[in-house]
C-alpha cells in the first residue's frame, strides 16, 4: 500500500488527529455529524439505547441505588445515545441520574436540557461510563514491514499517498513486540531472510494502539465505583489482521483513508491491550451478541399464534425482533467487541442473570 521512498508526509496519528479533530476536522465541523457518514448500533435501533439503560439500572442496583447515579456517554456524536438512555430509564432512576455527553463538537440544538455537554468526562464517576465506537477514532500510527523485515512507520500526505519512514522505536516498538509483533525487530541491516528480493513478512502492517490504551486508561480511571464499557470493532492477539484495518467512511460508503478532513478515519481496536492498560480488576471481553443477550435482547421471532390473537402486537414484536437480530447478527454488529471493566461491583453482565 505504500508508495516507496518519496519525500513528505507525516505519521498517520498526527495526520488523522488534524483531519478528524482539527478546526476544520471531520468531527468538529457543522452538519449531520457522524450519522451522515456511517451507521452505529445507536442509529440502527432504539433497542440499543434501551439495553444500555437496562445495564445502567443493573449498575444502579449493584451500587445500592446511590443518591446520584452517573451515566457518561463517551464520543457522544450528536447526543443520540445519551438522550435515548435517559428516555428509556424508569422515572425514579432518571430522576437520580446525571447524564454527561462527552464530545469535542458543539452541543446540538434541541438536546434534552438534562444532558450536560462536556469535552471530557467528570473527574469522579459513580455509575456507568460507556464508550460506543470511540476508541476506533483515537488516531494511531501505522507500521509496515520493509524488505529487510524491519517494522517502519508509515508516513502519509494529505492526498493519502504513503511512504515508509524510520524504524519503529521506543514505547511504540515495545507495544508492537507485546501486542502485535511484526518482522524480526533486528534492525535495518538484519531482519528476516530475504528471498528473491522480497523480505519475509514484507508488507505486513499493524496499527500501534498505544494512544488508545492511554485514552482508555484515563477515561476508565475516572470511575470511582461502577462499570466502564468500551464497544468497538475489535481484535485480539490470537487473531490480529495481517495487513491492518485502517479505512475510512464517507456518506455511508467505505473509502480509502485520506487525511484531508473529508472522511471518518478509523481502525479496529486491540481491546485486549486496552484492558491490560487499565488497572481495574475483573475485566473481560465478550461480543456484542453475548452482551445484548445477557441484557435480555433477542432476535427471536414472536410466536405465530400472536398474529391471530393480536395482529398489531405481532407486527410490533416482529419489527422489534428484526432490529434485535441486526444488533446481534454474527458477521455484523453482533461481532463488535465489548470490554467490560467493573470497579467495586459484581459482574452485572453475567449471562445467568434474569433478563431486564
N, C-alpha and C positions, 0 to 999 in steps of 0.2 A: 504493500500500500504506500510505501514511501517513494519519494521521487529522486533519490540519490543524495548527492552532497552539495547541492546548490547553496546559495547564500540566503541569509534572512531567516525569519521565523523565531518563535519562542515556544516554550513548553506548553502542552495542552492545558495545564492547570491555569496558568496566567492568562492564556488566550480565552479560555472558556469563562473565567471569572469576569473579565471585561464584557464578553459577549452576552453573558446571562445577567450580570448584576451591575454593570457599569451604568452611567447616567442615561444612556440610550439603549440599555440592555433589554434582552427578551423579557425578563421578569420585572423590569422597572417601568416599562413604557405603558401608555394607556391602551385601551381596547378590551377585547374579550377576556384576556388573560389566558392561562394555560388551557382552559376548557375549549378555547377556539382552535387549539392545535392538537390536543390528544385527550383521550378519554380514560379516566381513572375509575376505580371502584366506586368512588364517591359520586361520580357522574353517571355511572351505569345504572344505579338503583338507589332509592332512599332506604332500601333494606340494609345497606351497608352502614349508614349512619345509625339506624335502629339497632344494629348489632353492637356498634361501638357504645351506644347508650346503655345497652344491657351490660356490657363489660364494665362501664363506669359504675353502674349500680352494684355489680359484684364487688368492685373495689371499695365502694362506699360501705357495703356490708362488712367486708373484711377489716376495714379501718374502724369499725364500731360506730358508723354514722357520725362523723365529726360535724361540728357546728358549721364549718366551712369546708366544702369539697372543691378541689381544683380540677379543671379539665383544660389541658393545654394542647392546642392543635398546631403542630409544627408545620411550616411551609403551607400556610392556610389557603393559598390561592386567592380566591375572592370570598372566602369565609363559608363555603358551601357545607363542609363537614361540621364546623363549629355550630352553624345555625341548625343543621339537621339533627345533631346530637341534642342540642338544647330543646328543640321542639319535641323530640321523642322521649325525653325524660318524664317520669311521673312528676306531678306538680310539686309534691313535697320535696323530692330530690332536687328539682330545678330551682326551688326557692333557696336552697343552701349552696348551690353550685356557682362558682366563679369561672367564667369561660374566657380563655385567652386565645386569641388568634395571632400567631407569630408569623410575620411576613414582611419583606422589605418594601413591597409595593404599598401605595397609599390605601387607606381604608375605603372600601367601595361604598357608594351611596346606597342608602336603604337597608344597610345591615342592622340586625337587631341591636338595639342600644345596650342590651345586657352583655354584649360581647366586647371585651377590651382588646383593642388592636395594638400590637407591640412589634418591635423589631427584634426582640429576644425574649426568652422565657423568663418568668419570675425567678428570683434567686432561691426560693424555697417552696417546693410543691408538696401538697398533701392530696393525693388523688391519682389522676391518670395523665401521663404525658404520651401523646400519640403522634407519631411521625409517619404519615402516609405519603410515600413517594417523595421524600425529602432527600435522603442520602444519595440517591442516584444523580441528583443535581448539585451535589457538593463537588466542585471541579477537582480532578486528579490529573497527575501527569501520566503519560503513556510511555512504556518501554517496549523496545523491539530488539530482537537478537540479530546481530550482524553476521557476516560470513565467517568471522572468526569465533562465533559462539558467544560474543560479549553482549549483554543487555545494554542498550543505549537509550537515552531519552529521545523521544520523537518530537521534533520541532515542527511547528505549523505556521503558515502565513495566513493572512486574513481571508484569502480566497480558498483555503482548505488544502493547499499544496503542502506536502510533508517532506521532511528530510531527517536523517539521523544526526543527533548531536553527540555530546560527550557521554562516556560510560556512566551508568547509574552508580552513585556512590553514597556514602554516609548512611543516614537513617533510612533513606529510600531503598538502598541496596539491602539493608538488614531486613526491611519489611518484605521485599521480594523473596529473600532467602527463606524466610519463615513461612510466608503465606502463599507465594506464587512463584516458585523457582523457575528461572529461565536460563538457558545456556549453561556455561560452565562456571562463570564468575571468576575466571583465572587471569583476566587482564587482556589487554589489547593484542599482545603477541602470542598469548597462549590459546586458550579456548579449546573447543572440541575438534575432533578430526574433520578435516576438510576433504570432501570427495568431489572430484571434477569441478572444482572451483566454487562449490556450494557448501557452506558450513552446516554441520548438523544442528538442526533447530533454527536455522536462519528464517526470519520472517515471523517467528512466534512472538506474540505480543501479550502484554498484560497492562492492566490499569493499576497504578500504585495507590492503594486505598488508605494510606496513612492519614491524609486530611479528614477522611470520613471517620476513621477510628477516633481521632481527636474531637471532631464535631459531636459524635455520638456520646463520647465520654463526658464532654462538657454539658450537653443537654440532659443526659440521664443523671449527671451529678447534681442537678438541681432538685432531684427527688428526695424529700425527707422521708416520707412513707408513701407507699402506694405501688404503682406499676408504670414502667416505661416500656413502650412498644414501638418498634420500627417495622414498617411494612414496605417491601420493595421488591423489584426484580433482584434476584439474588443467586449466588452460587457459593459453594463451599470448597474447601481444599481437595476433597475427594473427586471433584468434577469441575475444575476450572476450564473455561473455554480456551482452546489453544491460541486463538487469534484475537482474543479480547472481545469486547462488546460495545465499544464506542459507536454511537449512532446519533441521529437527530430526527426531530419531527417538525413538520411544518404543515399547517392547515389539514391536520388529520392523516397525513401520509408520512411514512418513514422516508428519510432522505439522507444524503451524505452530510456528515457534520462539517459545517463551515462556521468559523468563529467570527461572524460579522453582525451578530445581534438579530438575525432574521429567523432563527430557529431554536428550538429547545435542544440542547446538547446533553446527552445522558449516557451513562454506562451502568451496568449491573453492579450490585454491591456485594462485597465479600463480608456477609453478615457474621460469619464465624470470627473474623478478625475484629469486627466492631464489638462483639460480645466479650472477647478477651481484653479489649482496651478499657472496658468499664469495670470498676471494682465490685459492682453489685453481685452478690452470690445468687445462685438459683436460676441463672439464665438458661433458656432453652430455645431451640429453633424448631419451628413447625411450619407447615404450609398453610396458606390462607384457607384452603379447603378444610383442613383439620381444625383450624381456629374457629371458623364460622360454624362448622358442625357442632363444636363444643359450646357455641353460643346459641344453639337451637335453630340455626338457619339451614334449611334443607331444600334441595331442588326436587323433592319427591312430588309426583303429581297427586292432586286430591282424588279421593275415591270417586269413581264414575257415578256411583249412586247419588252423589250430591247434585249432579246435573238434573236429576228428576225432581228432587225434593226442594232444591234451592238453586235454580239456574243462575241467578245473578251472583250468588255466593260462590258457585262453582267457577264462573268466569273470573271473578276476582282472585280466587285461590289458584287458578291455573296461571294467571298472569304473574302472581307472586312466585309461584314455583319456577316459572321461566326466568325471572330475574335472579332468583336464588341460584338456579342452575348456572347462569352466566358467571356469577360471583365465585362459584366454587368449581368451575369446569377445569378438569385436567387439560394441560396444554394451553390454558388461558389464564384468567385471573386467579383461578384456584391454585395455580403453581407459585404464586407470589410467596416470598418468604416472610415469616413473622418472627422477629427477635423479641422475646418476652423476658423482661428483667424485673422481678419484684423486689421491693425493699420493705422489710418489716411486716409483710403479709403472706398469707398462704398462696398456693397456686390456684388462681381463680379461673384458669382455663383448663382445668382438669376435665378431660372428656367424660369422666364418670359422673360429673355433676348433672343434676337435672337441668334441662334447658330452661332459659329465662334469665 
